[in-house]
């Protein structure tokens, strides 16, 4: 399986605090059946001021640690980029990392504020699309604004934005409202990929299989596997060429 949203890079956001923890998470991922990761640390201006250099350095530390420990995991890096006005500047300056490509456009993992869908947010995603960037909305099922009013996702869906749903949410680990929205999005065929959004060993591990198995009850085993193997590979394969 291939995980396109996780926080394994050591010491640069609220994920793995150090290399030892990152390696423990990597061992869990391998045991889970994950072969490739695109690590996605936060870029959140004023909170996690990561950039291409800090992300690349953290990836190099992790890759060296994986090699020394003999952990067979392929690791690339992108970012989970917070909705902000600085985002447009980052695109114009070509200073943001991308998950990969989708139908000719670069894919940006876009995080909306957890408590709401900002008014007019679809204008930013429209701007991104006009600049050959395909937004992938991170974990929409866990957004409180979407929970209160699922129709708030409609403008992004109509634009063609991709949706990344958390595997743990499908499995019920983020509460019933998130599970219901995740399952509804699966039923409607709107989920692009499932990802772990792993942050730590105990509460947010790099696990995809449980969510995939639950998704299979809704969309069938073939389509559920596509959500964690075929489609993520189609997006991210350029990282591993």
Secondary structure, 3 states (H helix, E strand, C coil): CEECCECCCCCCCCCCCCHHHHHHHHHHHHHHCCCEEEECCEEECCCECCCHHHHHHHHHHHHHHHHHHCCCCEEEECCEEECCCHHHHHHHCCCCCCCEEECCEEEEEEECCCCCCCCCHHHHHHHHHHCCEEEEEECHHHCHHHHHCHHHHHHHHHHCCEEEEEHHHHCCCCCHHHHHHHHHHHHCCCCCEEECCECCCCCCCCCCHHHHHHHHHHHCHHHHHHHHCHHHHHHHHHHHC
